[in-house]
């Protein structure tokens, strides 16, 4: 994509990230790209996402869909790597995973400086700032007044992880049984496509970033469907707290497949009106995840 002035860099960066995500998930021609879904996944407002999609339309990557939103104009595999910034996106994903792993393993202090991180990882400031910006958007790090960055609290011990899952087992199945529960058909369609793409795609270490975002979007989407704002707020907080633990994925590709299939089964039950069964499946899903043994807590 062509160079852009400073004030347009966020939409341009988002446009590149959207194309990189489309390539990684092997989305086909006609795959729907919604402002709401992309804004939730990229942790930004809908305004820059709208600008990014318009930029992609101007460059003939996407076109307006039959309803609101955009669709890809051709299969993702046909997108030239030079155009979608795949190399830069891969560099970001690798650094994102490395920072997540090192923080979770106790190798990074609560407060860090850009200079120290640049030396530690041997990366230019521009790449580091992009990754720190993504972490800040996700709510796991923030700028310190005047100097440096500070990590926010996260799930960083077996006891905290166990408490988190017990809390979610109380809350998430109950959310599916709320009187105001309503599924958004467009969201369900998007989730099915993303999960099927994840089932078909080869697994790499950097795939954990996109997998976590999809997983978080699934659980937050069901919390939003409950119609209870406090359930949604609680699940959003849980997703922020467990981001590092899940981005540094240590359970193998087999567990990814199990996770996706269980999510799709819940959607099937919810669409057919079997909310009691879906709630039971959610509890079983969380119980199974809780039994996994993470390999990355600091000693």
C-alpha positions as CSV (number, residue, x, y, z in Angstrom):
1,X,0.0,0.0,0.0
2,X,1.2,3.5,-0.7
3,X,2.8,5.7,2.0
4,X,0.5,8.0,3.9
5,X,0.8,11.2,6.0
6,X,1.0,10.8,9.8
7,X,-2.6,11.7,10.5
8,X,-3.7,8.8,8.2
9,X,-1.4,6.1,9.6
10,X,-3.9,4.5,11.9
11,X,-6.4,3.6,9.2
12,X,-3.5,2.6,6.9
13,X,-2.1,0.4,9.6
14,X,-5.5,-1.1,10.2
15,X,-6.0,-1.7,6.5
16,X,-2.7,-3.7,6.4
17,X,-3.7,-5.7,9.5
18,X,-7.1,-6.5,8.0
19,X,-5.5,-7.9,4.9
20,X,-2.9,-9.8,6.9
21,X,-5.7,-11.4,9.0
22,X,-7.6,-12.3,5.8
23,X,-4.5,-14.0,4.4
24,X,-3.8,-15.9,7.6
25,X,-7.4,-17.2,7.9
26,X,-7.5,-18.0,4.1
27,X,-10.8,-16.1,3.7
28,X,-12.4,-16.7,0.3
29,X,-13.8,-14.2,-2.2
30,X,-17.0,-12.8,-0.8
31,X,-16.0,-13.1,2.8
32,X,-17.8,-10.5,4.8
33,X,-15.9,-7.8,6.7
34,X,-17.9,-5.8,9.2
35,X,-17.0,-2.7,11.0
36,X,-18.3,-4.0,14.3
37,X,-16.5,-7.3,14.1
38,X,-13.2,-5.8,13.0
39,X,-13.4,-3.0,15.6
40,X,-13.9,-5.6,18.4
41,X,-11.1,-7.8,17.2
42,X,-8.6,-4.9,16.6
43,X,-9.6,-3.2,19.8
44,X,-10.3,0.2,18.2
45,X,-13.4,2.3,17.5
46,X,-15.5,1.8,14.3
47,X,-14.4,5.1,12.8
48,X,-10.8,4.1,11.9
49,X,-12.0,0.7,10.8
50,X,-14.5,2.4,8.5
51,X,-11.7,4.5,7.0
52,X,-9.5,1.4,6.6
53,X,-12.2,-0.4,4.7
54,X,-12.8,2.6,2.5
55,X,-9.1,2.7,1.8
56,X,-9.1,-1.0,0.9
57,X,-12.1,-0.3,-1.4
58,X,-10.2,2.5,-3.1
59,X,-7.3,0.1,-3.7
60,X,-9.7,-2.6,-5.1
61,X,-9.2,-5.1,-2.3
62,X,-12.8,-5.1,-1.1
63,X,-16.2,-3.9,-2.3
64,X,-19.4,-2.9,-0.7
65,X,-21.5,-5.9,0.3
66,X,-25.2,-6.6,-0.5
67,X,-26.0,-5.3,3.0
68,X,-24.0,-3.0,5.2
69,X,-20.3,-3.7,5.3
70,X,-17.7,-4.9,2.8
71,X,-16.6,-8.2,1.2
72,X,-13.3,-9.4,-0.2
73,X,-13.2,-9.1,-4.0
74,X,-11.0,-12.2,-4.6
75,X,-9.5,-15.1,-2.7
76,X,-7.0,-14.1,-0.1
77,X,-4.3,-16.4,-1.6
78,X,-4.3,-14.1,-4.6
79,X,-3.2,-11.0,-2.6
80,X,0.5,-10.2,-3.3
81,X,2.6,-10.3,-0.1
82,X,4.1,-7.0,-1.0
83,X,0.8,-5.3,-1.0
84,X,-0.6,-6.6,2.3
85,X,2.5,-6.1,4.4
86,X,2.7,-9.7,5.3
87,X,6.3,-9.5,6.4
88,X,5.6,-6.6,8.7
89,X,2.6,-8.3,10.1
90,X,4.6,-11.5,10.8
91,X,7.2,-9.4,12.6
92,X,4.5,-7.8,14.7
93,X,2.9,-11.2,15.5
94,X,6.3,-12.7,16.5
95,X,7.2,-9.8,18.7
96,X,3.7,-9.8,20.3
97,X,4.0,-13.5,21.2
98,X,7.6,-13.0,22.5
99,X,6.6,-10.1,24.8
100,X,3.5,-12.1,26.0
101,X,5.6,-15.1,26.8
102,X,8.4,-13.2,28.5
103,X,5.9,-11.2,30.6
104,X,4.0,-14.4,31.6
105,X,7.3,-16.2,32.5
106,X,8.4,-13.3,34.8
107,X,11.2,-12.1,32.5
108,X,9.8,-8.6,32.1
109,X,9.3,-6.3,35.1
110,X,6.0,-4.4,35.8
111,X,7.6,-1.2,34.4
112,X,9.7,-1.3,31.2
113,X,11.3,1.3,28.9
114,X,11.3,1.4,25.1
115,X,15.1,1.4,25.1
116,X,15.4,-1.7,27.2
117,X,12.8,-3.5,25.0
118,X,14.5,-2.5,21.8
119,X,17.8,-3.9,23.2
120,X,16.2,-7.1,24.5
121,X,14.5,-8.0,21.3
122,X,16.8,-6.4,18.8
123,X,13.9,-4.5,17.0
124,X,13.5,-1.0,15.6
125,X,11.5,1.5,17.6
126,X,8.8,1.7,14.9
127,X,8.1,-2.1,15.2
128,X,8.2,-2.0,19.0
129,X,5.8,1.0,19.1
130,X,3.3,-0.8,16.9
131,X,3.3,-3.8,19.2
132,X,3.1,-1.7,22.3
133,X,0.2,0.1,20.7
134,X,-1.6,-3.2,20.1
135,X,-1.0,-4.2,23.7
136,X,-2.3,-0.9,24.9
137,X,-5.4,-1.2,22.8
138,X,-5.9,-4.6,24.4
139,X,-5.7,-3.1,27.8
140,X,-2.7,-5.1,29.1
141,X,-0.1,-2.3,29.1
142,X,-0.2,1.5,29.4
143,X,2.1,4.5,29.2
144,X,3.6,5.7,32.5
145,X,3.3,9.4,33.2
146,X,6.4,10.9,31.6
147,X,8.5,7.8,30.9
148,X,8.2,4.2,29.9
149,X,5.4,1.6,30.0
150,X,3.7,-0.4,32.8
151,X,2.0,-3.8,32.5
152,X,-1.5,-3.9,34.0
153,X,-2.6,-6.9,36.2
154,X,-3.1,-10.2,34.5
155,X,-3.7,-13.8,35.4
156,X,-0.2,-14.8,36.3
157,X,-0.5,-17.8,38.7
158,X,-2.2,-21.2,38.9
159,X,-4.4,-20.0,41.7
160,X,-5.6,-16.9,39.8
161,X,-6.2,-19.0,36.7
162,X,-8.3,-21.5,38.7
163,X,-10.3,-18.7,40.3
164,X,-10.9,-17.2,36.9
165,X,-12.3,-20.4,35.4
166,X,-14.5,-21.0,38.4
167,X,-15.9,-17.4,38.1
168,X,-16.5,-18.0,34.4
169,X,-18.3,-21.3,35.0
170,X,-20.7,-19.4,37.3
171,X,-21.3,-16.6,34.9
172,X,-21.1,-17.7,31.2
173,X,-23.6,-20.6,31.3
174,X,-26.0,-18.4,33.2
175,X,-25.7,-15.7,30.6
176,X,-27.0,-18.1,27.9
177,X,-30.2,-18.5,30.1
178,X,-30.9,-14.8,30.6
179,X,-34.5,-13.7,29.7
180,X,-33.2,-11.1,27.3
181,X,-30.8,-13.4,25.4
182,X,-30.8,-12.6,21.7
183,X,-28.4,-13.8,19.0
184,X,-27.3,-11.5,16.2
185,X,-27.5,-13.6,13.0
186,X,-24.8,-11.6,11.3
187,X,-22.5,-12.3,14.3
188,X,-23.3,-16.0,14.3
189,X,-22.4,-16.1,10.5
190,X,-19.2,-14.3,11.1
191,X,-18.2,-16.6,14.0
192,X,-19.0,-19.7,11.9
193,X,-16.8,-18.5,9.1
194,X,-13.9,-17.6,11.4
195,X,-14.0,-20.9,13.3
196,X,-14.2,-23.0,10.0
197,X,-11.2,-21.0,8.7
198,X,-9.3,-21.8,11.9
199,X,-10.1,-25.5,11.6
200,X,-8.8,-25.5,8.0
201,X,-5.7,-23.3,8.4
202,X,-2.2,-24.7,9.3
203,X,-1.0,-23.8,12.8
204,X,2.0,-21.6,13.5
205,X,3.2,-20.1,16.8
206,X,2.0,-16.7,15.6
207,X,-1.4,-18.1,14.9
208,X,-2.1,-17.9,18.6
209,X,-2.7,-14.2,18.4
210,X,-5.5,-14.5,15.9
211,X,-6.9,-17.6,17.6
212,X,-7.1,-15.8,21.0
213,X,-8.8,-12.8,19.4
214,X,-11.4,-15.1,17.8
215,X,-11.9,-17.0,21.0
216,X,-12.3,-13.8,23.0
217,X,-14.8,-12.4,20.4
218,X,-16.8,-15.6,20.7
219,X,-17.2,-15.4,24.5
220,X,-17.7,-11.7,24.5
221,X,-20.3,-12.0,21.7
222,X,-22.3,-14.5,23.7
223,X,-22.0,-12.3,26.8
224,X,-23.4,-9.4,24.7
225,X,-26.2,-11.6,23.5
226,X,-27.3,-12.1,27.1
227,X,-28.7,-8.6,27.1
228,X,-27.0,-8.1,30.5
229,X,-24.4,-5.3,30.4
230,X,-22.7,-6.5,33.6
231,X,-22.2,-10.0,32.3
232,X,-20.5,-8.5,29.2
233,X,-18.3,-6.2,31.3
234,X,-17.2,-9.1,33.4
235,X,-16.3,-11.2,30.4
236,X,-14.4,-8.4,28.7
237,X,-12.4,-7.9,31.9
238,X,-11.6,-11.7,32.1
239,X,-10.5,-11.6,28.4
240,X,-8.1,-8.7,29.2
241,X,-6.7,-10.5,32.2
242,X,-6.1,-13.8,30.4
243,X,-4.7,-12.4,27.2
244,X,-1.0,-13.2,27.8
245,X,-1.8,-16.7,29.0
246,X,-3.7,-17.5,25.9
247,X,-1.6,-15.7,23.3
248,X,1.4,-17.8,24.5
249,X,-0.4,-21.0,23.5
250,X,1.2,-24.2,24.9
251,X,-1.6,-26.7,24.4
252,X,-0.9,-27.7,20.7
253,X,-3.0,-27.6,17.6
254,X,-5.2,-30.5,18.7
255,X,-6.7,-28.4,21.5
256,X,-7.4,-25.6,19.0
257,X,-9.5,-28.0,17.0
258,X,-11.4,-29.1,20.1
259,X,-12.0,-25.5,21.1
260,X,-13.4,-24.6,17.6
261,X,-15.7,-27.6,17.4
262,X,-17.1,-27.0,20.9
263,X,-17.8,-23.4,20.0
264,X,-19.6,-24.4,16.8
265,X,-21.7,-27.0,18.7
266,X,-22.8,-24.3,21.1
267,X,-23.9,-22.1,18.2
268,X,-25.9,-25.0,16.7
269,X,-27.7,-25.5,20.0
270,X,-28.4,-21.8,20.5
271,X,-29.7,-21.3,17.0
272,X,-32.1,-24.2,17.5
273,X,-33.4,-22.8,20.7
274,X,-31.7,-25.4,23.0
275,X,-30.3,-22.8,25.5
276,X,-30.3,-25.2,28.4
277,X,-28.2,-27.7,26.4
278,X,-25.9,-24.8,25.2
279,X,-25.4,-23.7,28.8
280,X,-24.4,-27.3,29.8
281,X,-22.0,-27.4,26.8
282,X,-20.5,-24.0,27.9
283,X,-19.9,-25.3,31.4
284,X,-18.3,-28.5,30.0
285,X,-16.2,-26.5,27.6
286,X,-14.8,-24.3,30.5
287,X,-14.3,-27.3,32.7
288,X,-12.2,-28.9,30.0
289,X,-10.1,-25.8,29.5
290,X,-9.6,-25.4,33.2
291,X,-8.1,-28.9,33.4
292,X,-5.4,-28.1,30.9
293,X,-2.0,-27.5,32.5
294,X,-0.2,-24.3,31.4
295,X,3.5,-24.6,30.9
296,X,4.4,-20.9,31.2
297,X,3.8,-19.6,34.7
298,X,6.9,-18.0,36.3
299,X,8.3,-20.3,39.1
